[in-house]
Amino acid sequence: RLGCGRVCSRGVFWVANRPDSVVAWDGAGGQLSIGEIDEWGRRTPYTRLVITGTGDERPALRDAFEEILLTESEMRQGLGAWLDREDVLEPWLGARSAS
């Protein structure tokens, strides 16, 4: 839902089941490309997506983004539960590292 519609989007994101990976996001016209571009190393992980469009997509995009963020409760539980889950990004990013 974040990558469709009359929008262009670009940025990087952090995902809980790949805590070391900096993942790039590049989308336009309903097409989305993601790929691991680096490791966070000593940097604090973050997510920053810049989305521009020609219509009134903002409310739907905001709702979709809020749905995928970790809650405070999930953050307090740590990453263990996420690392044990199936990696749904593997088809696009390859196997995650064991680190």
Biopython code that builds the backbone (N, CA, C, O; Angstrom):
import numpy as np
from Bio.PDB.StructureBuilder import StructureBuilder

atoms = [
    (1, "ARG", "N", (0.809, -1.211, 0.000)),
    (1, "ARG", "CA", (0.000, 0.000, 0.000)),
    (1, "ARG", "C", (0.840, 1.258, 0.000)),
    (1, "ARG", "O", (0.369, 2.313, -0.424)),
    (2, "LEU", "N", (2.081, 1.171, 0.469)),
    (2, "LEU", "CA", (2.941, 2.349, 0.453)),
    (2, "LEU", "C", (3.538, 2.606, -0.925)),
    (2, "LEU", "O", (3.936, 3.730, -1.233)),
    (3, "GLY", "N", (3.601, 1.582, -1.741)),
    (3, "GLY", "CA", (4.255, 1.728, -3.037)),
    (3, "GLY", "C", (3.321, 1.838, -4.215)),
    (3, "GLY", "O", (3.777, 1.849, -5.359)),
    (4, "CYS", "N", (2.018, 1.919, -3.972)),
    (4, "CYS", "CA", (1.102, 1.994, -5.110)),
    (4, "CYS", "C", (0.421, 3.362, -5.152)),
    (4, "CYS", "O", (0.529, 4.157, -4.218)),
    (5, "GLY", "N", (-0.258, 3.606, -6.219)),
    (5, "GLY", "CA", (-0.933, 4.885, -6.388)),
    (5, "GLY", "C", (-0.097, 5.855, -7.200)),
    (5, "GLY", "O", (0.926, 5.489, -7.780)),
    (6, "ARG", "N", (-0.548, 7.084, -7.230)),
    (6, "ARG", "CA", (0.121, 8.122, -8.024)),
    (6, "ARG", "C", (1.201, 8.796, -7.188)),
    (6, "ARG", "O", (1.136, 9.994, -6.911)),
    (7, "VAL", "N", (2.185, 8.013, -6.795)),
    (7, "VAL", "CA", (3.249, 8.536, -5.938)),
    (7, "VAL", "C", (4.619, 8.070, -6.421)),
    (7, "VAL", "O", (4.753, 7.048, -7.093)),
    (8, "CYS", "N", (5.618, 8.845, -6.060)),
    (8, "CYS", "CA", (7.019, 8.458, -6.193)),
    (8, "CYS", "C", (7.574, 8.422, -4.774)),
    (8, "CYS", "O", (7.242, 9.275, -3.951)),
    (9, "SER", "N", (8.408, 7.448, -4.494)),
    (9, "SER", "CA", (8.925, 7.307, -3.134)),
    (9, "SER", "C", (10.369, 6.844, -3.166)),
    (9, "SER", "O", (10.797, 6.116, -4.061)),
    (10, "ARG", "N", (11.102, 7.289, -2.160)),
    (10, "ARG", "CA", (12.514, 6.946, -2.089)),
    (10, "ARG", "C", (12.968, 7.056, -0.644)),
    (10, "ARG", "O", (12.472, 7.903, 0.099)),
    (11, "GLY", "N", (13.899, 6.216, -0.241)),
    (11, "GLY", "CA", (14.432, 6.319, 1.105)),
    (11, "GLY", "C", (15.141, 5.058, 1.533)),
    (11, "GLY", "O", (15.530, 4.224, 0.715)),
    (12, "VAL", "N", (15.298, 4.942, 2.836)),
    (12, "VAL", "CA", (15.893, 3.754, 3.454)),
    (12, "VAL", "C", (15.012, 3.355, 4.623)),
    (12, "VAL", "O", (14.286, 4.173, 5.187)),
    (13, "PHE", "N", (15.093, 2.059, 4.977)),
    (13, "PHE", "CA", (14.323, 1.622, 6.124)),
    (13, "PHE", "C", (15.051, 0.543, 6.901)),
    (13, "PHE", "O", (15.928, -0.154, 6.390)),
    (14, "TRP", "N", (14.651, 0.436, 8.160)),
    (14, "TRP", "CA", (15.136, -0.587, 9.082)),
    (14, "TRP", "C", (13.994, -1.553, 9.293)),
    (14, "TRP", "O", (12.839, -1.138, 9.388)),
    (15, "VAL", "N", (14.297, -2.827, 9.368)),
    (15, "VAL", "CA", (13.263, -3.832, 9.602)),
    (15, "VAL", "C", (13.728, -4.751, 10.735)),
    (15, "VAL", "O", (14.890, -5.151, 10.790)),
    (16, "ALA", "N", (12.804, -5.074, 11.630)),
    (16, "ALA", "CA", (13.145, -5.785, 12.869)),
    (16, "ALA", "C", (13.784, -7.151, 12.650)),
    (16, "ALA", "O", (14.634, -7.557, 13.443)),
    (17, "ASN", "N", (13.401, -7.870, 11.598)),
    (17, "ASN", "CA", (13.982, -9.203, 11.418)),
    (17, "ASN", "C", (15.285, -9.183, 10.616)),
    (17, "ASN", "O", (15.844, -10.236, 10.311)),
    (18, "ARG", "N", (15.765, -7.989, 10.277)),
    (18, "ARG", "CA", (17.072, -7.793, 9.633)),
    (18, "ARG", "C", (17.729, -6.574, 10.273)),
    (18, "ARG", "O", (17.984, -5.581, 9.592)),
    (19, "PRO", "N", (18.003, -6.640, 11.569)),
    (19, "PRO", "CA", (18.418, -5.442, 12.304)),
    (19, "PRO", "C", (19.729, -4.820, 11.849)),
    (19, "PRO", "O", (19.973, -3.648, 12.133)),
    (20, "ASP", "N", (20.577, -5.562, 11.157)),
    (20, "ASP", "CA", (21.858, -5.018, 10.711)),
    (20, "ASP", "C", (21.792, -4.390, 9.319)),
    (20, "ASP", "O", (22.735, -3.719, 8.899)),
    (21, "SER", "N", (20.700, -4.600, 8.607)),
    (21, "SER", "CA", (20.615, -4.220, 7.196)),
    (21, "SER", "C", (20.026, -2.829, 6.980)),
    (21, "SER", "O", (18.976, -2.496, 7.529)),
    (22, "VAL", "N", (20.717, -2.021, 6.173)),
    (22, "VAL", "CA", (20.149, -0.777, 5.649)),
    (22, "VAL", "C", (19.488, -1.171, 4.328)),
    (22, "VAL", "O", (20.158, -1.658, 3.417)),
    (23, "VAL", "N", (18.189, -0.963, 4.226)),
    (23, "VAL", "CA", (17.462, -1.386, 3.036)),
    (23, "VAL", "C", (16.964, -0.148, 2.283)),
    (23, "VAL", "O", (16.306, 0.718, 2.859)),
    (24, "ALA", "N", (17.282, -0.081, 1.006)),
    (24, "ALA", "CA", (16.852, 1.031, 0.154)),
    (24, "ALA", "C", (15.446, 0.783, -0.358)),
    (24, "ALA", "O", (15.022, -0.359, -0.539)),
    (25, "TRP", "N", (14.732, 1.877, -0.589)),
    (25, "TRP", "CA", (13.353, 1.857, -1.095)),
    (25, "TRP", "C", (13.288, 2.846, -2.253)),
    (25, "TRP", "O", (13.669, 4.006, -2.099)),
    (26, "ASP", "N", (12.811, 2.400, -3.403)),
    (26, "ASP", "CA", (12.680, 3.289, -4.565)),
    (26, "ASP", "C", (11.435, 2.869, -5.338)),
    (26, "ASP", "O", (11.378, 1.765, -5.881)),
    (27, "GLY", "N", (10.440, 3.751, -5.387)),
    (27, "GLY", "CA", (9.194, 3.375, -6.033)),
    (27, "GLY", "C", (8.612, 4.480, -6.880)),
    (27, "GLY", "O", (8.826, 5.665, -6.622)),
    (28, "ALA", "N", (7.862, 4.069, -7.911)),
    (28, "ALA", "CA", (7.152, 5.024, -8.766)),
    (28, "ALA", "C", (6.082, 4.283, -9.555)),
    (28, "ALA", "O", (6.316, 3.183, -10.055)),
    (29, "GLY", "N", (4.912, 4.890, -9.661)),
    (29, "GLY", "CA", (3.858, 4.346, -10.516)),
    (29, "GLY", "C", (3.430, 2.938, -10.189)),
    (29, "GLY", "O", (3.095, 2.179, -11.099)),
    (30, "GLY", "N", (3.427, 2.563, -8.941)),
    (30, "GLY", "CA", (3.026, 1.221, -8.554)),
    (30, "GLY", "C", (4.135, 0.190, -8.605)),
    (30, "GLY", "O", (3.906, -0.967, -8.251)),
    (31, "GLN", "N", (5.324, 0.569, -9.032)),
    (31, "GLN", "CA", (6.483, -0.323, -9.056)),
    (31, "GLN", "C", (7.373, 0.012, -7.867)),
    (31, "GLN", "O", (7.589, 1.186, -7.566)),
    (32, "LEU", "N", (7.886, -0.997, -7.195)),
    (32, "LEU", "CA", (8.723, -0.780, -6.027)),
    (32, "LEU", "C", (9.967, -1.642, -6.114)),
    (32, "LEU", "O", (9.897, -2.825, -6.446)),
    (33, "SER", "N", (11.097, -1.039, -5.813)),
    (33, "SER", "CA", (12.362, -1.759, -5.749)),
    (33, "SER", "C", (12.931, -1.585, -4.353)),
    (33, "SER", "O", (13.049, -0.463, -3.861)),
    (34, "ILE", "N", (13.288, -2.704, -3.707)),
    (34, "ILE", "CA", (13.972, -2.651, -2.427)),
    (34, "ILE", "C", (15.229, -3.494, -2.524)),
    (34, "ILE", "O", (15.282, -4.459, -3.287)),
    (35, "GLY", "N", (16.242, -3.130, -1.749)),
    (35, "GLY", "CA", (17.472, -3.902, -1.760)),
    (35, "GLY", "C", (18.383, -3.492, -0.622)),
    (35, "GLY", "O", (18.430, -2.323, -0.241)),
    (36, "GLU", "N", (19.103, -4.458, -0.084)),
    (36, "GLU", "CA", (20.058, -4.168, 0.978)),
    (36, "GLU", "C", (21.234, -3.409, 0.382)),
    (36, "GLU", "O", (21.826, -3.848, -0.604)),
    (37, "ILE", "N", (21.572, -2.268, 0.981)),
    (37, "ILE", "CA", (22.646, -1.450, 0.436)),
    (37, "ILE", "C", (23.828, -1.298, 1.379)),
    (37, "ILE", "O", (24.901, -0.867, 0.957)),
    (38, "ASP", "N", (23.652, -1.643, 2.639)),
    (38, "ASP", "CA", (24.734, -1.445, 3.607)),
    (38, "ASP", "C", (24.343, -2.114, 4.912)),
    (38, "ASP", "O", (23.269, -2.703, 5.033)),
    (39, "GLU", "N", (25.237, -2.010, 5.887)),
    (39, "GLU", "CA", (24.928, -2.412, 7.258)),
    (39, "GLU", "C", (24.957, -1.165, 8.119)),
    (39, "GLU", "O", (25.686, -0.217, 7.829)),
    (40, "TRP", "N", (24.159, -1.167, 9.179)),
    (40, "TRP", "CA", (24.077, 0.015, 10.039)),
    (40, "TRP", "C", (25.368, 0.258, 10.804)),
    (40, "TRP", "O", (25.710, 1.406, 11.087)),
    (41, "GLY", "N", (26.089, -0.807, 11.143)),
    (41, "GLY", "CA", (27.329, -0.634, 11.894)),
    (41, "GLY", "C", (27.073, 0.114, 13.195)),
    (41, "GLY", "O", (26.225, -0.292, 13.989)),
    (42, "ARG", "N", (27.799, 1.203, 13.416)),
    (42, "ARG", "CA", (27.644, 1.988, 14.647)),
    (42, "ARG", "C", (26.531, 3.027, 14.554)),
    (42, "ARG", "O", (26.184, 3.662, 15.550)),
    (43, "ARG", "N", (25.975, 3.197, 13.364)),
    (43, "ARG", "CA", (24.897, 4.178, 13.194)),
    (43, "ARG", "C", (23.606, 3.676, 13.821)),
    (43, "ARG", "O", (23.347, 2.473, 13.836)),
    (44, "THR", "N", (22.813, 4.573, 14.328)),
    (44, "THR", "CA", (21.503, 4.229, 14.869)),
    (44, "THR", "C", (20.549, 3.985, 13.698)),
    (44, "THR", "O", (20.376, 4.865, 12.854)),
    (45, "PRO", "N", (19.934, 2.815, 13.636)),
    (45, "PRO", "CA", (19.011, 2.529, 12.539)),
    (45, "PRO", "C", (17.814, 3.487, 12.544)),
    (45, "PRO", "O", (17.384, 3.961, 13.596)),
    (46, "TYR", "N", (17.295, 3.755, 11.362)),
    (46, "TYR", "CA", (16.125, 4.618, 11.223)),
    (46, "TYR", "C", (15.398, 4.255, 9.937)),
    (46, "TYR", "O", (15.906, 3.502, 9.107)),
    (47, "THR", "N", (14.218, 4.798, 9.793)),
    (47, "THR", "CA", (13.457, 4.685, 8.558)),
    (47, "THR", "C", (13.133, 6.091, 8.090)),
    (47, "THR", "O", (12.634, 6.911, 8.861)),
    (48, "ARG", "N", (13.417, 6.367, 6.829)),
    (48, "ARG", "CA", (13.065, 7.660, 6.244)),
    (48, "ARG", "C", (12.639, 7.417, 4.809)),
    (48, "ARG", "O", (13.449, 7.076, 3.947)),
    (49, "LEU", "N", (11.344, 7.600, 4.574)),
    (49, "LEU", "CA", (10.786, 7.483, 3.237)),
    (49, "LEU", "C", (10.202, 8.833, 2.851)),
    (49, "LEU", "O", (9.410, 9.408, 3.597)),
    (50, "VAL", "N", (10.589, 9.334, 1.696)),
    (50, "VAL", "CA", (10.028, 10.568, 1.163)),
    (50, "VAL", "C", (9.076, 10.160, 0.046)),
    (50, "VAL", "O", (9.471, 9.516, -0.925)),
    (51, "ILE", "N", (7.816, 10.546, 0.205)),
    (51, "ILE", "CA", (6.785, 10.154, -0.750)),
    (51, "ILE", "C", (6.137, 11.423, -1.296)),
    (51, "ILE", "O", (5.663, 12.271, -0.540)),
    (52, "THR", "N", (6.124, 11.535, -2.613)),
    (52, "THR", "CA", (5.470, 12.675, -3.256)),
    (52, "THR", "C", (4.406, 12.152, -4.208)),
    (52, "THR", "O", (4.536, 11.061, -4.762)),
    (53, "GLY", "N", (3.353, 12.941, -4.391)),
    (53, "GLY", "CA", (2.284, 12.500, -5.268)),
    (53, "GLY", "C", (1.490, 13.666, -5.804)),
    (53, "GLY", "O", (1.767, 14.825, -5.494)),
    (54, "THR", "N", (0.493, 13.341, -6.617)),
    (54, "THR", "CA", (-0.325, 14.369, -7.250)),
    (54, "THR", "C", (-1.751, 14.391, -6.725)),
    (54, "THR", "O", (-2.516, 15.290, -7.074)),
    (55, "GLY", "N", (-2.124, 13.436, -5.905)),
    (55, "GLY", "CA", (-3.489, 13.356, -5.401)),
    (55, "GLY", "C", (-3.527, 13.476, -3.888)),
    (55, "GLY", "O", (-2.597, 13.991, -3.267)),
    (56, "ASP", "N", (-4.603, 13.001, -3.312)),
    (56, "ASP", "CA", (-4.793, 13.072, -1.865)),
    (56, "ASP", "C", (-4.513, 11.708, -1.228)),
    (56, "ASP", "O", (-5.367, 11.161, -0.531)),
    (57, "GLU", "N", (-3.324, 11.165, -1.467)),
    (57, "GLU", "CA", (-2.953, 9.859, -0.929)),
    (57, "GLU", "C", (-2.483, 9.920, 0.514)),
    (57, "GLU", "O", (-2.359, 8.879, 1.159)),
    (58, "ARG", "N", (-2.220, 11.103, 1.036)),
    (58, "ARG", "CA", (-1.600, 11.241, 2.359)),
    (58, "ARG", "C", (-2.312, 10.449, 3.454)),
    (58, "ARG", "O", (-1.631, 9.716, 4.170)),
    (59, "PRO", "N", (-3.634, 10.541, 3.637)),
    (59, "PRO", "CA", (-4.272, 9.793, 4.731)),
    (59, "PRO", "C", (-4.070, 8.281, 4.605)),
    (59, "PRO", "O", (-3.765, 7.616, 5.595)),
    (60, "ALA", "N", (-4.236, 7.740, 3.415)),
    (60, "ALA", "CA", (-4.071, 6.293, 3.224)),
    (60, "ALA", "C", (-2.620, 5.872, 3.447)),
    (60, "ALA", "O", (-2.364, 4.818, 4.029)),
    (61, "LEU", "N", (-1.671, 6.686, 2.989)),
    (61, "LEU", "CA", (-0.256, 6.368, 3.186)),
    (61, "LEU", "C", (0.110, 6.428, 4.665)),
    (61, "LEU", "O", (0.838, 5.569, 5.162)),
    (62, "ARG", "N", (-0.389, 7.429, 5.357)),
    (62, "ARG", "CA", (-0.118, 7.545, 6.793)),
    (62, "ARG", "C", (-0.656, 6.329, 7.540)),
    (62, "ARG", "O", (0.033, 5.775, 8.397)),
    (63, "ASP", "N", (-1.888, 5.909, 7.222)),
    (63, "ASP", "CA", (-2.483, 4.732, 7.863)),
    (63, "ASP", "C", (-1.661, 3.475, 7.580)),
    (63, "ASP", "O", (-1.398, 2.689, 8.489)),
    (64, "ALA", "N", (-1.257, 3.284, 6.330)),
    (64, "ALA", "CA", (-0.472, 2.101, 5.960)),
    (64, "ALA", "C", (0.861, 2.091, 6.693)),
    (64, "ALA", "O", (1.299, 1.040, 7.160)),
    (65, "PHE", "N", (1.512, 3.242, 6.802)),
    (65, "PHE", "CA", (2.803, 3.323, 7.481)),
    (65, "PHE", "C", (2.647, 3.034, 8.972)),
    (65, "PHE", "O", (3.453, 2.304, 9.548)),
    (66, "GLU", "N", (1.624, 3.598, 9.593)),
    (66, "GLU", "CA", (1.382, 3.363, 11.027)),
    (66, "GLU", "C", (1.165, 1.878, 11.310)),
    (66, "GLU", "O", (1.591, 1.381, 12.353)),
    (67, "GLU", "N", (0.508, 1.165, 10.396)),
    (67, "GLU", "CA", (0.229, -0.256, 10.596)),
    (67, "GLU", "C", (1.488, -1.116, 10.617)),
    (67, "GLU", "O", (1.499, -2.169, 11.254)),
    (68, "ILE", "N", (2.544, -0.691, 9.936)),
    (68, "ILE", "CA", (3.736, -1.538, 9.855)),
    (68, "ILE", "C", (4.810, -1.188, 10.875)),
    (68, "ILE", "O", (5.800, -1.909, 11.001)),
    (69, "LEU", "N", (4.630, -0.099, 11.600)),
    (69, "LEU", "CA", (5.611, 0.267, 12.619)),
    (69, "LEU", "C", (5.508, -0.645, 13.829)),
    (69, "LEU", "O", (4.419, -1.097, 14.181)),
    (70, "LEU", "N", (6.644, -0.916, 14.467)),
    (70, "LEU", "CA", (6.619, -1.649, 15.724)),
    (70, "LEU", "C", (5.946, -0.787, 16.779)),
    (70, "LEU", "O", (6.142, 0.427, 16.819)),
    (71, "THR", "N", (5.158, -1.416, 17.625)),
    (71, "THR", "CA", (4.560, -0.703, 18.745)),
    (71, "THR", "C", (5.596, -0.583, 19.858)),
    (71, "THR", "O", (6.623, -1.261, 19.835)),
    (72, "GLU", "N", (5.323, 0.273, 20.820)),
    (72, "GLU", "CA", (6.222, 0.402, 21.979)),
    (72, "GLU", "C", (6.351, -0.935, 22.688)),
    (72, "GLU", "O", (7.444, -1.304, 23.118)),
    (73, "SER", "N", (5.263, -1.657, 22.814)),
    (73, "SER", "CA", (5.280, -2.971, 23.465)),
    (73, "SER", "C", (6.172, -3.950, 22.705)),
    (73, "SER", "O", (6.953, -4.680, 23.315)),
    (74, "GLU", "N", (6.062, -3.967, 21.393)),
    (74, "GLU", "CA", (6.905, -4.854, 20.581)),
    (74, "GLU", "C", (8.378, -4.481, 20.711)),
    (74, "GLU", "O", (9.235, -5.363, 20.773)),
    (75, "MET", "N", (8.675, -3.206, 20.754)),
    (75, "MET", "CA", (10.068, -2.767, 20.918)),
    (75, "MET", "C", (10.623, -3.225, 22.268)),
    (75, "MET", "O", (11.766, -3.674, 22.350)),
    (76, "ARG", "N", (9.824, -3.113, 23.313)),
    (76, "ARG", "CA", (10.276, -3.535, 24.652)),
    (76, "ARG", "C", (10.557, -5.028, 24.706)),
    (76, "ARG", "O", (11.408, -5.464, 25.482)),
    (77, "GLN", "N", (9.859, -5.823, 23.897)),
    (77, "GLN", "CA", (10.047, -7.272, 23.891)),
    (77, "GLN", "C", (11.360, -7.683, 23.239)),
    (77, "GLN", "O", (11.790, -8.826, 23.391)),
    (78, "GLY", "N", (11.995, -6.785, 22.525)),
    (78, "GLY", "CA", (13.265, -7.089, 21.880)),
    (78, "GLY", "C", (13.086, -7.724, 20.515)),
    (78, "GLY", "O", (11.965, -7.947, 20.057)),
    (79, "LEU", "N", (14.201, -8.010, 19.877)),
    (79, "LEU", "CA", (14.180, -8.499, 18.499)),
    (79, "LEU", "C", (14.082, -10.016, 18.373)),
    (79, "LEU", "O", (13.854, -10.529, 17.277)),
    (80, "GLY", "N", (14.249, -10.735, 19.473)),
    (80, "GLY", "CA", (14.256, -12.199, 19.411)),
    (80, "GLY", "C", (13.062, -12.788, 18.694)),
    (80, "GLY", "O", (13.213, -13.686, 17.866)),
    (81, "ALA", "N", (11.885, -12.295, 19.001)),
    (81, "ALA", "CA", (10.668, -12.825, 18.378)),
    (81, "ALA", "C", (10.658, -12.581, 16.875)),
    (81, "ALA", "O", (10.142, -13.405, 16.120)),
    (82, "TRP", "N", (11.216, -11.472, 16.436)),
    (82, "TRP", "CA", (11.244, -11.149, 15.011)),
    (82, "TRP", "C", (12.273, -11.993, 14.277)),
    (82, "TRP", "O", (12.057, -12.373, 13.126)),
    (83, "LEU", "N", (13.379, -12.285, 14.928)),
    (83, "LEU", "CA", (14.433, -13.060, 14.276)),
    (83, "LEU", "C", (14.027, -14.516, 14.100)),
    (83, "LEU", "O", (14.577, -15.211, 13.245)),
    (84, "ASP", "N", (13.073, -14.987, 14.897)),
    (84, "ASP", "CA", (12.593, -16.363, 14.783)),
    (84, "ASP", "C", (11.487, -16.537, 13.750)),
    (84, "ASP", "O", (11.097, -17.665, 13.450)),
    (85, "ARG", "N", (10.981, -15.447, 13.207)),
    (85, "ARG", "CA", (9.897, -15.517, 12.230)),
    (85, "ARG", "C", (10.420, -15.792, 10.823)),
    (85, "ARG", "O", (11.591, -15.571, 10.515)),
    (86, "GLU", "N", (9.510, -16.281, 9.980)),
    (86, "GLU", "CA", (9.839, -16.451, 8.570)),
    (86, "GLU", "C", (10.236, -15.091, 7.996)),
    (86, "GLU", "O", (9.612, -14.074, 8.298)),
    (87, "ASP", "N", (11.261, -15.084, 7.182)),
    (87, "ASP", "CA", (11.746, -13.850, 6.587)),
    (87, "ASP", "C", (11.015, -13.605, 5.269)),
    (87, "ASP", "O", (11.398, -14.143, 4.230)),
    (88, "VAL", "N", (9.967, -12.795, 5.318)),
    (88, "VAL", "CA", (9.166, -12.560, 4.110)),
    (88, "VAL", "C", (9.894, -11.682, 3.091)),
    (88, "VAL", "O", (9.449, -11.571, 1.949)),
    (89, "LEU", "N", (10.995, -11.062, 3.483)),
    (89, "LEU", "CA", (11.766, -10.241, 2.543)),
    (89, "LEU", "C", (12.855, -11.030, 1.809)),
    (89, "LEU", "O", (13.504, -10.499, 0.908)),
    (90, "GLU", "N", (13.054, -12.281, 2.186)),
    (90, "GLU", "CA", (14.116, -13.087, 1.568)),
    (90, "GLU", "C", (14.023, -13.164, 0.038)),
    (90, "GLU", "O", (15.062, -13.115, -0.619)),
    (91, "PRO", "N", (12.827, -13.281, -0.561)),
    (91, "PRO", "CA", (12.783, -13.335, -2.030)),
    (91, "PRO", "C", (13.389, -12.089, -2.696)),
    (91, "PRO", "O", (13.880, -12.174, -3.822)),
    (92, "TRP", "N", (13.359, -10.956, -2.026)),
    (92, "TRP", "CA", (13.888, -9.715, -2.601)),
    (92, "TRP", "C", (15.291, -9.394, -2.118)),
    (92, "TRP", "O", (16.092, -8.823, -2.857)),
    (93, "LEU", "N", (15.586, -9.760, -0.884)),
    (93, "LEU", "CA", (16.864, -9.346, -0.288)),
    (93, "LEU", "C", (17.863, -10.476, -0.121)),
    (93, "LEU", "O", (19.006, -10.232, 0.265)),
    (94, "GLY", "N", (17.460, -11.699, -0.402)),
    (94, "GLY", "CA", (18.332, -12.849, -0.188)),
    (94, "GLY", "C", (18.282, -13.274, 1.272)),
    (94, "GLY", "O", (17.598, -12.658, 2.090)),
    (95, "ALA", "N", (19.013, -14.328, 1.586)),
    (95, "ALA", "CA", (19.028, -14.858, 2.941)),
    (95, "ALA", "C", (19.651, -13.835, 3.892)),
    (95, "ALA", "O", (20.645, -13.191, 3.558)),
    (96, "ARG", "N", (19.068, -13.694, 5.060)),
    (96, "ARG", "CA", (19.630, -12.757, 6.032)),
    (96, "ARG", "C", (20.871, -13.364, 6.672)),
    (96, "ARG", "O", (21.027, -14.584, 6.729)),
    (97, "SER", "N", (21.735, -12.504, 7.144)),
    (97, "SER", "CA", (22.983, -12.968, 7.747)),
    (97, "SER", "C", (22.707, -13.572, 9.114)),
    (97, "SER", "O", (21.670, -13.308, 9.723)),
    (98, "ALA", "N", (23.624, -14.367, 9.579)),
    (98, "ALA", "CA", (23.492, -15.016, 10.885)),
    (98, "ALA", "C", (23.906, -14.093, 12.018)),
    (98, "ALA", "O", (23.766, -14.465, 13.183)),
    (99, "SER", "N", (24.412, -12.898, 11.720)),
    (99, "SER", "CA", (24.891, -12.011, 12.791)),
    (99, "SER", "C", (23.772, -11.361, 13.551)),
    (99, "SER", "O", (24.021, -10.591, 14.478)),
]
sb = StructureBuilder()
sb.init_structure("model")
sb.init_model(0)
sb.init_chain("A")
sb.init_seg("    ")
for serial, (resi, resn, name, xyz) in enumerate(atoms, 1):
    if name == "N":
        sb.init_residue(resn, " ", resi, " ")
    sb.init_atom(name, np.array(xyz, "f"), 0.0, 1.0, " ", f" {name:<3s}", serial, name[0])
structure = sb.get_structure()
